[in-house]
Structure formats: structure tokens, C-alpha cells
Amino acid sequence: MNQRQFYWAFQIIGWVFYALSDLAYFVLFLQPGSLDELEAMIFNSCIYVLTGISLTHFFKLIFKNYDWIKLPVNQLVLRCLLGVILITSLFTAINISLYDEYFGGSTERISWLFKDFAYIINFSKPMVIWVLLYIFVAYTIEIQKNNIERIKMQASIEASEAKILKAQINPHFMFNALNSIRALILEEPKKAQNGITQLSNILRSSLVANRRTTIPLKEELKTIEDYLALEKVRYEERLQSTVEIDQNTLNVEVPPMMLQTLVENAIKHGVQKAEKWGFVEVKSHLEGAMLEVTIRNTGVFTDHQNHGDDSGFGLENTRRRLSLIYGTEAAFDIYQEEPYIVQAKVRIPLEKKVPLKTETDEDHHS
């Protein structure tokens, strides 16, 4: 039953019940003098129901059209009080004329119930009850609506924020890669051609990152391998890299370009600063219901964020992206594992059960 159906069911059942209770009181205690008088009272009860439904529905239309639920409490109370007085007066006028028309002199037998102000008070009771119930329901619905709007707004903000974060951590090594490829065009055109293909693959992955929340780890690994291949053109023998991947982790979903960013960070703040050569090592394995990816590299870890370094900003974005997608279930940590060796560790929950493979794990080396 939807909200509209519930409203009309409540209207009809509520007013019919109230009219029947009033009719029962008339039959049991006032005892109609004739069958005609009873029929007249039944007819009057039907009018009672129709009038009550019509007047309260009119109140509801005014209440909704002018958004009374959003008014301050004092203004809401004043308007509702005036509304109750108005619909009660109309309700009373209609019922008095019906009593006079159908009962005539017999109204003297029940006049003690409806004399003067008591008549209005008696008819105001159902109106007051109805208005109080309606305000309670309207207020509850308004709270739910505000909560839903707040949730939608928060989701929209987080989606926008996640998109911005992904855009912020797109590869910024393009300039160096293009310079490296340009240097190869005349000397080693085949390598230059491969470099353009690898750069194109990374750009494609960057575009995908703006449209998808997660991708399989195997797709992210292709981006990492293309990135490492391009960086080897630049660093040559100074860069040693190893990628060891548990085959059972290849289909686990990970945020796009996130691991590539950590590898980029490892080269920029590790290998690039090494005196002779440096290494980058990427490993993955399953640990219970979690995917664990570790990235080790030559270097000395510094809290770059406190020194205004863009690396610190990138690492903070990594934490923020994980939080937006997985809440508190994912984790990211980076620390000095040994002197001159830094380790970054990402732990991501398995959103989907990954089919385990029986083949021997294969290592990827670049």
C-alpha cells in the first residue's frame, strides 16, 4: 500500500468508525422513537462521514500547498488552530442543519448534548484528533524525506569527490614520457613505437578511471607494466622492477589507477633519488577475505604532506578513495620497512568471491 492509498484508507476507516460510534451511542442511550428516526440518523451519519472527509482533506490541501510543515512551531500551531476552528465551524453548521431538518422537534430530546458551546466542542474532538495525527504523520514523512535527501546529497558529494580524486591522481609523468619517446624516435624507432603504444594504454586507463569505481586487478597490472616499461626507457638500468602476482587475485576489483599511483610515487621518491640504482617490487596475495598488495622500493620514507610535497597529497588521496569506496573495511599504510627500503601496503575486501585456481602461481617480471 502506497502513501496515497494509506491516506484514503485511514480517512474512510477513521471517519466511518467515528460515525458508527456516534450512531451506537444514539441507539443505545437515546433510543430513537421510530424507525424513520433511526433511518434519518443513519443517513445523517453518512453525511457526517462525507463531510468529515471533505473538510479534513481540504485542510490537508491547504497544509501541503503552503508547506506549513516547514513553518516555525509557533506559526504552525497558530495556523492549525485557526484551521481547526474553521473546519469545526463548518462541520457543526452542516450537522445542526441536518438535525433540524430530519428530527425537527425531536432535537429537544438530544439538545442536552449539543446545547450552545457544547455542540461545537463535541464536533471539534474528531477534528483536533485528525489534525494532530496528520501533523505527526506529515512531520515523520518530512524527516524521512530530509534524511533521504541528505543521503542522496552525501552520495552525490562522495561520488563527485571520488571523481575529483581520481582526476587528481591521473599520471603526471606524461611530459617526461613524451620526452623519452622523442629521444628514441631517431635512434630506436621500434622502441619509440612501443613507447607510444604504452603511453596510449595508460591514457586509456586514465579515462576509464573517471567512469568506473573499480576494475579487476589484472587490468590495473597492465597499466603498471606499461608505466614501468616507459620509466625504464628513461632510467634504463637504474630501475629494476619485479611484479609477483598471485593468480587468484587477478579478478579482485580495485580502484583504477590507485596502485599505479603508488608505483609512480615509489619511483619518484625512491629510484629517482637513488645514487646508483633502485628497485620497485609489486606483490599481491589473498589473506582471508582480503586482497593484500604490497609495493616495496628503494628509498627513505618522509612525511611529504608536512613538507608541502605533492606525494603526501597523493597518499592522502589514496586513503580517501579507499574510505569512500570501502568505508573502514579497507586499509592503506606506508612505512620504512628497512634502512633505504620503503613499503606501501593496501588491503581491500573481496567484494565478490574470486574463483581459486589450481595452477601454480606465475610470477610476472618486467
VOBASE-954068 format. One record per residue (C-alpha): x, y, z; residue number from 1. Coordinates in steps of 0.2 Angstrom, whole numbers, plus 2048, in hexadecimal, padded with zeros to 3 digits. Layout:
N
+-----+-----+-----+-----+
:  px :  py :  pz :   n :
+-----+-----+-----+-----+
:   X :   Y :   Z : NUM :
...
+-----+-----+-----+-----+
END
This chain:
366
+-----+-----+-----+-----+
:  px :  py :  pz :   n :
+-----+-----+-----+-----+
: 800 : 800 : 800 :   1 :
: 807 : 811 : 7FB :   2 :
: 806 : 821 : 804 :   3 :
: 7F7 : 827 : 7FA :   4 :
: 7ED : 817 : 7FD :   5 :
: 7F2 : 817 : 80F :   6 :
: 7EB : 829 : 811 :   7 :
: 7DA : 825 : 809 :   8 :
: 7D9 : 815 : 813 :   9 :
: 7DC : 81E : 823 :  10 :
: 7D0 : 82C : 81E :  11 :
: 7C1 : 820 : 81A :  12 :
: 7C4 : 813 : 828 :  13 :
: 7C7 : 821 : 835 :  14 :
: 7B8 : 82B : 831 :  15 :
: 7AD : 81C : 82F :  16 :
: 7B2 : 815 : 840 :  17 :
: 7AF : 826 : 848 :  18 :
: 79E : 828 : 840 :  19 :
: 799 : 816 : 845 :  20 :
: 79E : 819 : 857 :  21 :
: 793 : 829 : 857 :  22 :
: 785 : 81F : 850 :  23 :
: 787 : 811 : 85D :  24 :
: 786 : 81E : 86B :  25 :
: 776 : 825 : 863 :  26 :
: 76E : 814 : 862 :  27 :
: 773 : 80D : 873 :  28 :
: 771 : 81C : 87E :  29 :
: 765 : 828 : 875 :  30 :
: 75A : 81A : 86D :  31 :
: 752 : 821 : 85D :  32 :
: 73F : 822 : 85E :  33 :
: 73B : 81B : 84D :  34 :
: 743 : 812 : 83F :  35 :
: 743 : 821 : 834 :  36 :
: 74D : 82A : 842 :  37 :
: 75A : 81C : 841 :  38 :
: 75B : 81D : 82E :  39 :
: 75D : 830 : 82F :  40 :
: 76B : 82E : 83C :  41 :
: 774 : 821 : 831 :  42 :
: 772 : 82D : 822 :  43 :
: 779 : 83B : 82D :  44 :
: 788 : 830 : 831 :  45 :
: 78C : 82D : 81F :  46 :
: 78B : 840 : 81C :  47 :
: 796 : 841 : 82C :  48 :
: 7A3 : 836 : 824 :  49 :
: 7A3 : 83F : 813 :  50 :
: 7A4 : 850 : 81B :  51 :
: 7B2 : 84B : 827 :  52 :
: 7BC : 844 : 818 :  53 :
: 7B9 : 853 : 80D :  54 :
: 7BE : 860 : 81B :  55 :
: 7CD : 857 : 821 :  56 :
: 7D3 : 854 : 80F :  57 :
: 7D1 : 866 : 80C :  58 :
: 7DC : 86A : 81B :  59 :
: 7E9 : 85E : 814 :  60 :
: 7E9 : 867 : 803 :  61 :
: 7EC : 877 : 80C :  62 :
: 7F9 : 870 : 817 :  63 :
: 803 : 868 : 809 :  64 :
: 801 : 876 : 7FC :  65 :
: 808 : 883 : 808 :  66 :
: 815 : 878 : 810 :  67 :
: 80F : 87B : 822 :  68 :
: 81A : 86D : 828 :  69 :
: 829 : 878 : 824 :  70 :
: 823 : 886 : 82F :  71 :
: 829 : 88A : 840 :  72 :
: 820 : 881 : 84E :  73 :
: 817 : 891 : 854 :  74 :
: 810 : 895 : 843 :  75 :
: 80C : 883 : 83F :  76 :
: 802 : 882 : 84F :  77 :
: 7F9 : 892 : 84C :  78 :
: 7F4 : 88D : 83A :  79 :
: 7EE : 87C : 83F :  80 :
: 7E4 : 883 : 84D :  81 :
: 7DB : 88F : 841 :  82 :
: 7D9 : 880 : 835 :  83 :
: 7D1 : 876 : 842 :  84 :
: 7C5 : 884 : 847 :  85 :
: 7C0 : 887 : 835 :  86 :
: 7BD : 874 : 830 :  87 :
: 7B4 : 871 : 841 :  88 :
: 7A9 : 880 : 83E :  89 :
: 7A4 : 87A : 82D :  90 :
: 7A2 : 868 : 834 :  91 :
: 797 : 86E : 842 :  92 :
: 78C : 879 : 836 :  93 :
: 789 : 86A : 82A :  94 :
: 784 : 85E : 838 :  95 :
: 779 : 86A : 841 :  96 :
: 76F : 86D : 831 :  97 :
: 76E : 85B : 82E :  98 :
: 767 : 858 : 840 :  99 :
: 75B : 866 : 83E : 100 :
: 755 : 85F : 82D : 101 :
: 753 : 84D : 832 : 102 :
: 74E : 84D : 844 : 103 :
: 745 : 85E : 846 : 104 :
: 73D : 85E : 857 : 105 :
: 746 : 84E : 85C : 106 :
: 756 : 858 : 85D : 107 :
: 750 : 85D : 86E : 108 :
: 753 : 84B : 874 : 109 :
: 765 : 84D : 870 : 110 :
: 768 : 85F : 873 : 111 :
: 771 : 85C : 883 : 112 :
: 77F : 855 : 879 : 113 :
: 781 : 863 : 86D : 114 :
: 77B : 873 : 876 : 115 :
: 784 : 883 : 872 : 116 :
: 797 : 881 : 873 : 117 :
: 797 : 86F : 878 : 118 :
: 791 : 86B : 866 : 119 :
: 7A1 : 872 : 85E : 120 :
: 7AC : 86A : 86B : 121 :
: 7A4 : 859 : 867 : 122 :
: 7A7 : 85B : 855 : 123 :
: 7B9 : 862 : 857 : 124 :
: 7BF : 852 : 85F : 125 :
: 7C1 : 848 : 84F : 126 :
: 7C8 : 857 : 846 : 127 :
: 7D6 : 85A : 853 : 128 :
: 7DA : 848 : 854 : 129 :
: 7DB : 847 : 841 : 130 :
: 7E6 : 857 : 840 : 131 :
: 7F2 : 851 : 84D : 132 :
: 7F4 : 840 : 845 : 133 :
: 7F6 : 848 : 834 : 134 :
: 804 : 854 : 83A : 135 :
: 80D : 845 : 843 : 136 :
: 80C : 83B : 833 : 137 :
: 811 : 84A : 828 : 138 :
: 820 : 84E : 834 : 139 :
: 826 : 83C : 833 : 140 :
: 825 : 83B : 820 : 141 :
: 82E : 84C : 81F : 142 :
: 83C : 845 : 82A : 143 :
: 83E : 836 : 820 : 144 :
: 83E : 840 : 810 : 145 :
: 84B : 84B : 817 : 146 :
: 856 : 83C : 81C : 147 :
: 854 : 835 : 80B : 148 :
: 859 : 845 : 803 : 149 :
: 867 : 847 : 80E : 150 :
: 86D : 835 : 80A : 151 :
: 86B : 839 : 7F7 : 152 :
: 874 : 849 : 7F9 : 153 :
: 882 : 840 : 803 : 154 :
: 883 : 833 : 7F6 : 155 :
: 884 : 840 : 7E8 : 156 :
: 892 : 849 : 7F1 : 157 :
: 89C : 839 : 7F4 : 158 :
: 89A : 834 : 7E2 : 159 :
: 8A0 : 845 : 7DC : 160 :
: 8AE : 845 : 7E9 : 161 :
: 8B3 : 834 : 7E3 : 162 :
: 8B3 : 83A : 7D1 : 163 :
: 8BD : 849 : 7D6 : 164 :
: 8CA : 83E : 7DF : 165 :
: 8CC : 832 : 7D1 : 166 :
: 8CF : 841 : 7C5 : 167 :
: 8DB : 848 : 7D1 : 168 :
: 8E6 : 839 : 7D1 : 169 :
: 8E6 : 836 : 7BF : 170 :
: 8F8 : 833 : 7B8 : 171 :
: 902 : 843 : 7B9 : 172 :
: 911 : 83B : 7B1 : 173 :
: 90B : 83E : 79F : 174 :
: 917 : 84C : 79C : 175 :
: 926 : 841 : 7A0 : 176 :
: 91F : 832 : 797 : 177 :
: 91D : 83C : 787 : 178 :
: 92E : 843 : 788 : 179 :
: 935 : 832 : 78A : 180 :
: 92C : 82C : 77B : 181 :
: 931 : 83B : 771 : 182 :
: 943 : 836 : 775 : 183 :
: 940 : 825 : 76E : 184 :
: 938 : 829 : 75E : 185 :
: 948 : 82B : 754 : 186 :
: 953 : 81F : 75D : 187 :
: 947 : 811 : 761 : 188 :
: 937 : 813 : 757 : 189 :
: 930 : 802 : 75C : 190 :
: 932 : 806 : 76F : 191 :
: 92A : 817 : 76C : 192 :
: 91B : 80F : 763 : 193 :
: 919 : 803 : 772 : 194 :
: 91B : 812 : 77E : 195 :
: 90C : 81B : 775 : 196 :
: 902 : 80C : 776 : 197 :
: 905 : 80A : 789 : 198 :
: 902 : 81D : 78C : 199 :
: 8F1 : 81B : 782 : 200 :
: 8EC : 80C : 78D : 201 :
: 8F0 : 816 : 79D : 202 :
: 8E5 : 825 : 796 : 203 :
: 8D7 : 819 : 792 : 204 :
: 8D8 : 812 : 7A4 : 205 :
: 8D8 : 824 : 7AB : 206 :
: 8C8 : 827 : 7A1 : 207 :
: 8C0 : 817 : 7A8 : 208 :
: 8C4 : 81D : 7B9 : 209 :
: 8B8 : 82B : 7B8 : 210 :
: 8AA : 820 : 7B3 : 211 :
: 8AC : 810 : 7BE : 212 :
: 8AD : 80E : 7D1 : 213 :
: 8B7 : 7FE : 7D0 : 214 :
: 8C0 : 7F3 : 7C3 : 215 :
: 8C7 : 7E2 : 7C4 : 216 :
: 8D9 : 7E1 : 7CB : 217 :
: 8DF : 7DA : 7BA : 218 :
: 8DA : 7E9 : 7B1 : 219 :
: 8E3 : 7F4 : 7BE : 220 :
: 8F3 : 7E9 : 7BC : 221 :
: 8F3 : 7ED : 7A9 : 222 :
: 8F4 : 7FF : 7AD : 223 :
: 902 : 7FD : 7BA : 224 :
: 90C : 7F2 : 7AD : 225 :
: 90A : 7FF : 7A0 : 226 :
: 90F : 80D : 7AC : 227 :
: 91E : 803 : 7B1 : 228 :
: 923 : 800 : 79F : 229 :
: 922 : 812 : 79C : 230 :
: 92C : 817 : 7AB : 231 :
: 93A : 80A : 7A6 : 232 :
: 93C : 814 : 796 : 233 :
: 940 : 823 : 7A1 : 234 :
: 94A : 81A : 7AF : 235 :
: 951 : 80C : 7A5 : 236 :
: 95B : 800 : 7B1 : 237 :
: 959 : 80B : 7C0 : 238 :
: 947 : 804 : 7C2 : 239 :
: 945 : 7F2 : 7C6 : 240 :
: 933 : 7EC : 7C8 : 241 :
: 92A : 7DC : 7CD : 242 :
: 917 : 7D8 : 7CD : 243 :
: 912 : 7C9 : 7D6 : 244 :
: 8FF : 7C6 : 7D5 : 245 :
: 8F5 : 7B8 : 7DD : 246 :
: 8EA : 7B1 : 7CF : 247 :
: 8DB : 7B0 : 7DA : 248 :
: 8DC : 7C3 : 7DD : 249 :
: 8DA : 7C8 : 7CA : 250 :
: 8C7 : 7CA : 7CA : 251 :
: 8C6 : 7D3 : 7DB : 252 :
: 8BF : 7E5 : 7D8 : 253 :
: 8CA : 7F4 : 7DC : 254 :
: 8C9 : 806 : 7DA : 255 :
: 8D0 : 80B : 7C9 : 256 :
: 8E1 : 814 : 7C8 : 257 :
: 8E3 : 813 : 7DB : 258 :
: 8F1 : 806 : 7DB : 259 :
: 8F9 : 80E : 7CC : 260 :
: 8FA : 81E : 7D6 : 261 :
: 903 : 815 : 7E4 : 262 :
: 90F : 80E : 7D8 : 263 :
: 912 : 81F : 7D0 : 264 :
: 915 : 826 : 7E2 : 265 :
: 921 : 818 : 7E5 : 266 :
: 92C : 81D : 7D6 : 267 :
: 92A : 82F : 7D8 : 268 :
: 930 : 82F : 7EA : 269 :
: 93A : 81F : 7EA : 270 :
: 943 : 81A : 7DA : 271 :
: 945 : 82C : 7D4 : 272 :
: 94E : 831 : 7E3 : 273 :
: 959 : 821 : 7E4 : 274 :
: 96B : 824 : 7E2 : 275 :
: 96E : 815 : 7D6 : 276 :
: 95F : 80B : 7D3 : 277 :
: 94E : 807 : 7DC : 278 :
: 941 : 7FA : 7DB : 279 :
: 92E : 7F9 : 7DC : 280 :
: 925 : 7E9 : 7E1 : 281 :
: 912 : 7E6 : 7DF : 282 :
: 90A : 7D6 : 7E7 : 283 :
: 8F8 : 7D1 : 7EB : 284 :
: 8F1 : 7C2 : 7F4 : 285 :
: 8E0 : 7BE : 7FD : 286 :
: 8E0 : 7BF : 810 : 287 :
: 8CF : 7B8 : 816 : 288 :
: 8C1 : 7C3 : 80E : 289 :
: 8CE : 7D0 : 80A : 290 :
: 8D9 : 7D4 : 7FB : 291 :
: 8EA : 7DA : 800 : 292 :
: 8F5 : 7E4 : 7F4 : 293 :
: 906 : 7E9 : 7FA : 294 :
: 912 : 7F5 : 7F1 : 295 :
: 924 : 7F5 : 7F6 : 296 :
: 931 : 801 : 7F0 : 297 :
: 942 : 809 : 7F3 : 298 :
: 940 : 819 : 7FD : 299 :
: 93E : 822 : 80D : 300 :
: 92C : 825 : 812 : 301 :
: 929 : 837 : 817 : 302 :
: 918 : 83F : 81C : 303 :
: 917 : 849 : 80C : 304 :
: 906 : 850 : 811 : 305 :
: 90E : 85A : 81F : 306 :
: 91B : 861 : 813 : 307 :
: 90E : 867 : 806 : 308 :
: 914 : 859 : 7FA : 309 :
: 907 : 853 : 7ED : 310 :
: 90B : 841 : 7F2 : 311 :
: 903 : 843 : 803 : 312 :
: 8F4 : 84A : 7FA : 313 :
: 8F3 : 83B : 7EF : 314 :
: 8F5 : 82F : 7FE : 315 :
: 8E7 : 838 : 807 : 316 :
: 8DC : 836 : 7F7 : 317 :
: 8DF : 824 : 7F7 : 318 :
: 8D9 : 822 : 809 : 319 :
: 8CA : 82D : 805 : 320 :
: 8C5 : 823 : 7F5 : 321 :
: 8C6 : 812 : 7FF : 322 :
: 8BB : 81A : 80D : 323 :
: 8AE : 820 : 800 : 324 :
: 8AD : 80F : 7F7 : 325 :
: 8AF : 803 : 806 : 326 :
: 8AC : 80D : 816 : 327 :
: 8B7 : 806 : 824 : 328 :
: 8B9 : 7F5 : 81C : 329 :
: 8C8 : 7FA : 812 : 330 :
: 8D9 : 800 : 818 : 331 :
: 8E8 : 809 : 811 : 332 :
: 8F9 : 80A : 81A : 333 :
: 90A : 810 : 815 : 334 :
: 91A : 80F : 820 : 335 :
: 92C : 80C : 820 : 336 :
: 92E : 7F9 : 820 : 337 :
: 941 : 7F9 : 820 : 338 :
: 94F : 806 : 81E : 339 :
: 94D : 80D : 80C : 340 :
: 93E : 802 : 809 : 341 :
: 92C : 808 : 80A : 342 :
: 91C : 7FE : 809 : 343 :
: 90B : 803 : 805 : 344 :
: 8FD : 7F6 : 809 : 345 :
: 8EB : 7F7 : 803 : 346 :
: 8DD : 7EB : 80A : 347 :
: 8CD : 7EA : 800 : 348 :
: 8BE : 7DF : 805 : 349 :
: 8B8 : 7D2 : 7F8 : 350 :
: 8A8 : 7D9 : 7F2 : 351 :
: 8A5 : 7CA : 7E7 : 352 :
: 8AB : 7B8 : 7EB : 353 :
: 8BA : 7B5 : 7DF : 354 :
: 8BB : 7A4 : 7D8 : 355 :
: 8CB : 79C : 7DE : 356 :
: 8D6 : 794 : 7D1 : 357 :
: 8E0 : 784 : 7D3 : 358 :
: 8EE : 788 : 7C7 : 359 :
: 8FF : 78D : 7CF : 360 :
: 900 : 7A0 : 7D2 : 361 :
: 909 : 7A9 : 7C4 : 362 :
: 915 : 7B7 : 7C7 : 363 :
: 915 : 7C6 : 7BB : 364 :
: 926 : 7CE : 7B8 : 365 :
: 929 : 7DE : 7AF : 366 :
+-----+-----+-----+-----+
END
